Amino acid sequence: MKNFIPIRAVLCCVIALGFLDPGSADAAEMRTWTNLKGQKIKAQLLSADNENVRLRLESGRDVTVPRKTLSIGDQEFIKEYGGGSGVPVDPKAKLTVPEKTMKFDSKSITRRDGNGDGKDDKFIFPDGYSLRFDMVESEHFLVMSSGSVRGKDTAELAERLWYGMNFQHPGFADKWGDEKMAIFLCGEDEDYKILGQYCVDLIAQTGNAQSAANTAKTWPASSGSTLRLGNDLADEYGVMMRARAFKASDKRRFKRGVWNPFPAHCIAGDVLGVQMGGSGGGAGSEGYFAITTGHSYYKEIQLTDETVTSMIDANTYESDELVKAGGFDDGRKWARTLRDLVKKGKVVPSIEKLYRTESAMQLTPELTVSMYGFARYMQSNPDRLAKFSKAMNLVDTSRSIPVPLELAKIFGFKTVKEFEDDWITYMKSTAFK
């Protein structure tokens, strides 16, 4: 795209700004800008006011872009480096779903031909692991597949999730960098098994015997997992060391089409992980499991209108209200079921309880859906979304999730109780649906 095309759509996130300090190195950096149509350019920020933004393209040409056509992430970048005092965001402003509204170019997904000889390359693992995958690549992902599975739909889903994060969070594209993320779709059970053994062996080589043993135990029962690739393999194919794997032979969780619930859940968490500072950012700290799990469920249900990710099972829970309502079997009813239970006082949402939950083994239906509700609350309007983005940036620098009081202050509250009360008020409202 040569430049942005003016758009009549209104982004409800307008902040009054002055002109930039020309000495600001961060403001003058070359970065990726995205408009409401999903078009992208690389440019430097020169100046901004309420109406327009002046950008300098890589070619050296200056262009003026209507500010209301830019993404929320770009708006927040301008706010941070524009030097203006800003105007409060309308708390009732309605957010779009950028993953759904973007215009995706299917021609941007191609088979990899690394040698230029017109023959498709294969992703081949080292000797001892009989794994060969077909490859398709998109702008930010390299998707490998085996058996009868094809990677094009998953590549599009991943790109849409990438776009959504970049649209709403300033600086995400820079955190991502130039490498692609690898996604393995194992169409044969044996391929998934061998990939798990590769992962276990690589962990064992680091001397972490306990972690290797845990992975060896949990991998066979899983339908998807993150894994790390060896340096040589990552360098050879130009991908991040952190990768994602799916047992694509599991037709209950791995369905056809772009809007596939289980991959949406997992890749949404992977993409958020990069926004939080990459692999390991905040992992292990209190609140990390709750926030990442909640976000993954939120995106799974928002984008696919269902959930097949079974960290909970209503049929094994004792509460009649939960089982009879069926609300925790059907993701479309999670909000309605939880809203009714919160109103009746049968579920009392607690940020402290969420923070103390560190693994799926501790989950109850209320906790899981409360995580989902907390994620929805923090991203429910432009103002909250901007604060959520700020909190995730803090994870990048501190390597831990902000403690509840710190998170409350980021969201504009003096105490955790005030923050919690506002969250509960939201879940009791019709906005939570």
C-alpha positions as CSV (number, residue, x, y, z in Angstrom):
1,M,0.0,0.0,0.0
2,K,1.5,3.3,-1.0
3,N,-0.4,5.5,1.5
4,F,-3.5,5.5,3.6
5,I,-6.9,6.0,1.9
6,P,-9.2,8.4,3.8
7,I,-12.1,6.5,5.5
8,R,-15.4,7.9,6.7
9,A,-15.6,5.5,9.6
10,V,-15.2,7.1,13.1
11,L,-12.9,5.6,15.7
12,C,-14.3,6.6,19.1
13,C,-11.0,7.2,20.6
14,V,-10.1,10.9,19.9
15,I,-7.6,12.7,22.1
16,A,-6.6,16.3,21.8
17,L,-2.9,16.6,20.9
18,G,-0.3,19.3,20.3
19,F,2.6,19.0,17.9
20,L,5.4,16.6,18.6
21,D,8.7,17.4,20.2
22,P,11.0,17.0,17.2
23,G,13.7,15.8,19.5
24,S,11.7,12.8,20.6
25,A,13.6,9.7,19.4
26,D,10.7,7.4,20.1
27,A,8.2,9.5,18.3
28,A,10.5,9.8,15.3
29,E,11.1,6.0,14.9
30,M,10.0,4.3,11.8
31,R,7.0,2.1,12.8
32,T,4.0,0.3,11.2
33,W,0.8,2.2,11.1
34,T,-2.6,0.6,10.5
35,N,-5.9,2.1,9.4
36,L,-9.4,0.9,9.9
37,K,-9.4,-1.0,6.6
38,G,-6.4,-3.0,7.7
39,Q,-4.0,-1.2,5.4
40,K,-0.4,-0.8,6.7
41,I,2.5,1.5,6.0
42,K,5.8,2.2,7.6
43,A,6.4,5.8,8.5
44,Q,7.7,8.3,11.1
45,L,5.3,10.5,13.1
46,L,6.0,14.1,12.4
47,S,3.0,15.9,14.0
48,A,-0.6,15.5,15.1
49,D,-3.6,17.5,16.1
50,N,-7.3,16.6,16.7
51,E,-8.0,16.2,13.0
52,N,-4.8,15.0,11.2
53,V,-1.6,13.2,11.6
54,R,1.5,14.0,9.5
55,L,3.7,11.0,8.6
56,R,7.0,10.6,6.7
57,L,7.1,7.5,4.6
58,E,10.2,5.4,4.0
59,S,10.5,7.0,0.6
60,G,10.9,10.4,2.4
61,R,7.5,11.7,1.2
62,D,5.3,13.3,3.8
63,V,1.6,12.5,3.9
64,T,-1.3,13.8,6.0
65,V,-3.7,11.1,7.3
66,P,-7.2,11.8,8.9
67,R,-6.6,10.8,12.5
68,K,-10.0,9.2,13.0
69,T,-9.0,6.5,10.4
70,L,-6.1,5.1,12.5
71,S,-6.2,2.1,14.8
72,I,-6.6,2.3,18.5
73,G,-2.9,1.2,18.9
74,D,-1.8,4.1,16.7
75,Q,-4.1,6.5,18.7
76,E,-2.4,5.5,21.9
77,F,1.1,5.9,20.4
78,I,0.2,9.4,19.3
79,K,-1.2,10.1,22.8
80,E,2.0,8.9,24.4
81,Y,4.4,10.9,22.2
82,G,2.2,13.8,21.0
83,G,2.8,16.0,24.0
84,G,-0.9,16.9,24.4
85,S,-2.9,16.7,27.5
86,G,-5.6,14.5,26.0
87,V,-9.4,14.4,26.2
88,P,-11.2,11.6,28.1
89,V,-12.3,8.7,25.9
90,D,-16.1,8.2,25.7
91,P,-16.7,5.3,28.2
92,K,-19.7,4.3,26.1
93,A,-17.8,4.1,22.8
94,K,-18.4,0.9,21.0
95,L,-15.4,-1.2,19.9
96,T,-15.2,-3.0,16.6
97,V,-13.9,-6.5,16.3
98,P,-10.8,-5.8,14.1
99,E,-10.1,-9.5,13.5
100,K,-13.5,-9.7,11.8
101,T,-13.7,-6.3,10.1
102,M,-10.3,-6.4,8.5
103,K,-10.1,-7.0,4.7
104,F,-7.9,-10.0,4.4
105,D,-6.0,-10.7,1.2
106,S,-6.0,-14.5,0.7
107,K,-3.2,-14.0,-1.9
108,S,-0.9,-13.0,1.0
109,I,-0.7,-16.7,2.0
110,T,1.7,-18.7,-0.2
111,R,3.6,-21.9,-0.3
112,R,7.2,-21.5,0.6
113,D,9.7,-21.9,-2.2
114,G,12.9,-21.1,-0.5
115,N,15.2,-22.2,-3.3
116,G,13.4,-20.3,-6.1
117,D,13.1,-23.5,-8.2
118,G,9.3,-23.6,-8.1
119,K,9.2,-26.6,-5.9
120,D,7.6,-26.4,-2.4
121,D,10.0,-26.6,0.5
122,K,9.5,-29.0,3.4
123,F,10.0,-28.3,7.1
124,I,12.3,-31.2,8.0
125,F,13.3,-32.0,11.6
126,P,16.8,-33.3,12.5
127,D,17.9,-36.9,12.1
128,G,16.1,-39.2,14.6
129,Y,12.8,-37.4,14.2
130,S,11.0,-38.6,11.0
131,L,9.0,-35.4,10.5
132,R,8.4,-33.6,7.2
133,F,5.8,-30.9,7.0
134,D,4.3,-29.0,4.1
135,M,4.6,-25.2,4.6
136,V,2.5,-22.2,3.8
137,E,3.6,-18.7,4.9
138,S,1.9,-15.5,5.6
139,E,3.3,-12.1,6.7
140,H,3.9,-13.1,10.3
141,F,3.4,-16.9,10.5
142,L,4.9,-20.1,9.0
143,V,2.3,-22.9,9.2
144,M,3.4,-26.5,8.8
145,S,0.9,-29.3,8.1
146,S,1.0,-33.1,7.6
147,G,-1.5,-35.7,6.6
148,S,-4.6,-34.4,4.9
149,V,-4.6,-31.1,6.9
150,R,-3.9,-27.9,5.0
151,G,-2.5,-24.7,6.7
152,K,-4.2,-21.9,4.8
153,D,-7.2,-21.4,7.1
154,T,-5.0,-21.5,10.2
155,A,-2.6,-19.0,8.7
156,E,-5.5,-16.6,8.0
157,L,-6.8,-17.0,11.5
158,A,-3.4,-16.3,13.0
159,E,-2.9,-13.2,10.8
160,R,-6.3,-11.9,11.9
161,L,-5.4,-12.4,15.6
162,W,-2.0,-10.7,14.9
163,Y,-3.9,-7.8,13.3
164,G,-6.3,-7.4,16.2
165,M,-3.5,-7.2,18.7
166,N,-1.6,-4.7,16.5
167,F,-4.8,-2.7,15.9
168,Q,-5.4,-2.3,19.7
169,H,-2.0,-2.2,21.3
170,P,0.7,0.4,20.4
171,G,4.2,-1.0,19.7
172,F,3.0,-4.6,19.2
173,A,4.5,-4.9,15.7
174,D,7.9,-3.8,17.0
175,K,7.8,-6.4,19.8
176,W,7.0,-9.1,17.2
177,G,10.0,-8.2,15.1
178,D,10.9,-9.7,11.7
179,E,10.7,-13.4,12.5
180,K,7.6,-15.5,11.9
181,M,6.0,-17.7,14.5
182,A,5.8,-21.4,13.5
183,I,2.6,-23.3,13.9
184,F,2.6,-27.1,13.4
185,L,-0.7,-28.9,12.4
186,C,-0.1,-32.6,12.9
187,G,-2.7,-34.4,10.7
188,E,-1.4,-37.8,12.0
189,D,-1.3,-38.8,15.6
190,E,2.1,-40.3,15.2
191,D,3.5,-36.9,14.0
192,Y,2.2,-35.2,17.1
193,K,3.7,-37.9,19.2
194,I,7.1,-37.5,17.6
195,L,7.0,-33.7,17.8
196,G,6.3,-34.2,21.6
197,Q,9.4,-36.4,21.9
198,Y,11.5,-33.8,20.1
199,C,10.2,-31.2,22.6
200,V,11.0,-33.5,25.6
201,D,14.5,-34.2,24.3
202,L,15.2,-30.5,23.8
203,I,14.1,-29.7,27.3
204,A,16.2,-32.5,28.7
205,Q,19.3,-31.1,27.0
206,T,19.0,-28.0,29.1
207,G,19.3,-30.1,32.2
208,N,15.8,-29.5,33.4
209,A,14.8,-33.1,34.0
210,Q,11.6,-32.2,35.9
211,S,10.2,-30.1,33.1
212,A,11.1,-32.7,30.6
213,A,9.3,-35.4,32.7
214,N,6.2,-33.1,33.0
215,T,6.1,-32.5,29.3
216,A,6.5,-36.2,28.6
217,K,3.5,-36.9,30.8
218,T,1.1,-34.2,29.6
219,W,1.9,-34.1,25.9
220,P,0.2,-37.4,24.9
221,A,-3.1,-36.3,26.4
222,S,-3.1,-32.8,24.9
223,S,-4.6,-31.5,21.7
224,G,-2.3,-28.5,21.5
225,S,0.8,-27.1,23.2
226,T,3.5,-24.5,22.9
227,L,7.0,-25.8,22.3
228,R,10.5,-24.5,21.8
229,L,12.5,-25.1,18.7
230,G,16.3,-25.6,18.7
231,N,18.4,-22.6,17.7
232,D,19.6,-24.3,14.5
233,L,16.1,-25.2,13.4
234,A,14.7,-21.8,14.1
235,D,17.5,-20.1,12.3
236,E,17.3,-22.3,9.3
237,Y,13.6,-21.5,8.7
238,G,13.7,-17.9,10.0
239,V,11.1,-18.5,12.8
240,M,10.9,-17.7,16.5
241,M,12.1,-20.4,18.9
242,R,8.7,-20.3,20.6
243,A,6.2,-22.3,18.4
244,R,2.7,-23.7,18.6
245,A,1.6,-27.3,17.9
246,F,-1.8,-28.8,17.3
247,K,-3.1,-32.4,17.1
248,A,-5.0,-31.6,14.0
249,S,-6.3,-35.1,13.8
250,D,-8.6,-34.4,16.7
251,K,-11.7,-33.4,14.7
252,R,-13.6,-32.4,17.8
253,R,-11.2,-29.6,18.6
254,F,-9.7,-29.0,15.2
255,K,-12.5,-28.1,12.8
256,R,-12.4,-26.9,9.2
257,G,-12.6,-23.2,8.3
258,V,-10.9,-20.0,9.5
259,W,-13.0,-19.4,12.7
260,N,-11.8,-22.5,14.5
261,P,-12.5,-22.3,18.2
262,F,-9.6,-24.2,19.7
263,P,-6.8,-22.7,17.5
264,A,-8.4,-19.3,18.1
265,H,-8.1,-19.9,21.9
266,C,-4.5,-21.0,21.7
267,I,-3.1,-18.5,19.1
268,A,-4.8,-15.6,20.9
269,G,-2.8,-16.5,24.0
270,D,0.4,-16.8,22.0
271,V,-0.1,-13.4,20.4
272,L,-0.9,-11.8,23.8
273,G,2.3,-13.4,25.1
274,V,4.3,-11.4,22.6
275,Q,2.5,-8.2,23.7
276,M,3.5,-9.1,27.3
277,G,7.1,-9.3,26.4
278,G,7.6,-12.6,24.6
279,S,8.1,-16.1,25.8
280,G,8.2,-16.2,29.6
281,G,7.1,-12.6,30.2
282,G,5.4,-12.7,33.5
283,A,5.0,-16.5,33.4
284,G,4.8,-17.9,36.9
285,S,3.8,-14.7,38.6
286,E,0.4,-14.4,40.3
287,G,-2.3,-13.4,37.9
288,Y,-0.5,-14.6,34.8
289,F,-2.6,-17.7,34.3
290,A,-5.9,-15.9,35.0
291,I,-5.2,-13.1,32.6
292,T,-3.9,-15.2,29.7
293,T,-6.5,-17.9,30.1
294,G,-9.3,-15.3,30.4
295,H,-8.1,-13.5,27.2
296,S,-7.9,-16.8,25.3
297,Y,-11.5,-17.7,26.2
298,Y,-12.6,-14.2,25.4
299,K,-11.2,-14.3,21.9
300,E,-12.4,-17.8,21.3
301,I,-16.0,-17.0,22.1
302,Q,-15.9,-13.5,20.6
303,L,-14.6,-14.7,17.2
304,T,-16.2,-18.1,16.9
305,D,-19.3,-17.8,19.1
306,E,-18.5,-21.0,20.9
307,T,-15.8,-22.8,23.0
308,V,-14.5,-26.3,22.6
309,T,-11.6,-25.7,25.0
310,S,-12.4,-28.1,27.9
311,M,-10.7,-26.8,31.0
312,I,-14.1,-27.1,32.6
313,D,-16.8,-29.7,32.6
314,A,-20.2,-28.7,33.9
315,N,-21.3,-32.3,34.1
316,T,-18.9,-33.0,36.9
317,Y,-19.8,-30.0,39.0
318,E,-22.1,-30.2,42.0
319,S,-24.1,-27.0,41.6
320,D,-27.6,-27.6,40.1
321,E,-27.8,-24.0,38.8
322,L,-24.6,-24.5,36.7
323,V,-25.5,-27.9,35.3
324,K,-29.2,-27.3,34.6
325,A,-28.5,-23.9,32.9
326,G,-25.9,-25.6,30.7
327,G,-24.3,-22.2,30.6
328,F,-20.8,-23.5,31.1
329,D,-21.1,-26.1,28.4
330,D,-22.0,-23.5,25.8
331,G,-19.7,-20.5,25.5
332,R,-22.5,-18.3,24.0
333,K,-24.3,-18.6,27.4
334,W,-21.4,-18.0,29.7
335,A,-22.0,-14.3,30.3
336,R,-25.8,-14.8,30.8
337,T,-25.3,-17.7,33.2
338,L,-22.6,-15.9,35.2
339,R,-24.6,-12.6,35.3
340,D,-27.6,-14.4,36.8
341,L,-25.4,-16.1,39.4
342,V,-23.6,-12.9,40.4
343,K,-27.0,-11.1,40.7
344,K,-28.3,-13.9,43.1
345,G,-25.1,-13.7,45.1
346,K,-24.3,-17.4,44.4
347,V,-21.0,-16.4,42.7
348,V,-18.9,-13.6,44.2
349,P,-16.2,-12.6,41.7
350,S,-12.8,-12.0,43.4
351,I,-9.7,-10.6,41.8
352,E,-7.7,-12.2,44.6
353,K,-9.1,-15.7,43.8
354,L,-8.2,-15.2,40.1
355,Y,-4.7,-14.2,41.0
356,R,-4.2,-17.2,43.2
357,T,-5.2,-19.6,40.4
358,E,-2.1,-20.9,38.7
359,S,-3.1,-24.0,36.8
360,A,-6.1,-25.7,35.1
361,M,-6.1,-28.2,38.0
362,Q,-7.4,-25.4,40.3
363,L,-10.3,-24.4,38.0
364,T,-13.9,-24.5,38.9
365,P,-16.6,-23.4,36.4
366,E,-17.1,-20.1,38.3
367,L,-13.4,-19.3,38.3
368,T,-13.0,-20.1,34.6
369,V,-15.9,-18.0,33.5
370,S,-14.9,-15.2,35.9
371,M,-11.5,-15.1,34.1
372,Y,-13.4,-14.7,30.9
373,G,-15.6,-12.0,32.4
374,F,-12.5,-10.2,33.7
375,A,-10.9,-10.3,30.3
376,R,-14.1,-8.9,28.7
377,Y,-14.3,-6.2,31.3
378,M,-10.8,-5.0,30.8
379,Q,-11.3,-4.8,27.0
380,S,-14.9,-3.6,26.9
381,N,-14.4,0.0,25.8
382,P,-11.6,2.1,24.3
383,D,-10.7,3.6,27.7
384,R,-10.4,0.2,29.5
385,L,-8.6,-1.3,26.5
386,A,-6.0,1.4,26.5
387,K,-5.4,0.7,30.3
388,F,-5.2,-3.0,29.7
389,S,-2.6,-2.3,27.0
390,K,-0.6,-0.2,29.5
391,A,-0.8,-3.0,32.0
392,M,0.5,-5.6,29.5
393,N,3.4,-3.2,28.6
394,L,4.3,-3.2,32.3
395,V,4.6,-7.0,32.2
396,D,7.2,-6.5,29.4
397,T,9.4,-4.3,31.6
398,S,8.8,-5.8,35.1
399,R,8.5,-9.5,33.9
400,S,5.5,-10.0,36.2
401,I,1.8,-9.2,36.2
402,P,0.9,-6.0,38.1
403,V,-0.3,-6.9,41.6
404,P,-4.0,-6.2,42.1
405,L,-3.5,-2.8,43.7
406,E,-1.2,-1.7,40.9
407,L,-3.7,-3.0,38.3
408,A,-6.5,-1.1,40.1
409,K,-4.5,2.1,39.9
410,I,-3.8,1.7,36.2
411,F,-7.6,1.4,35.7
412,G,-8.1,4.6,37.7
413,F,-9.2,3.2,41.1
414,K,-7.6,3.9,44.5
415,T,-8.4,0.5,45.9
416,V,-8.8,-3.1,44.7
417,K,-12.3,-3.1,46.2
418,E,-13.3,-0.1,44.0
419,F,-11.8,-1.9,41.0
420,E,-13.6,-5.2,41.9
421,D,-16.9,-3.4,42.4
422,D,-16.7,-1.8,39.0
423,W,-16.0,-5.2,37.4
424,I,-19.0,-6.7,39.2
425,T,-21.2,-3.9,38.1
426,Y,-20.2,-4.5,34.5
427,M,-21.0,-8.2,34.8
428,K,-24.4,-7.5,36.2
429,S,-25.2,-5.2,33.3
430,T,-26.6,-6.0,29.9
431,A,-23.2,-4.9,28.4
432,F,-21.9,-8.2,29.6
433,K,-23.4,-10.6,27.0
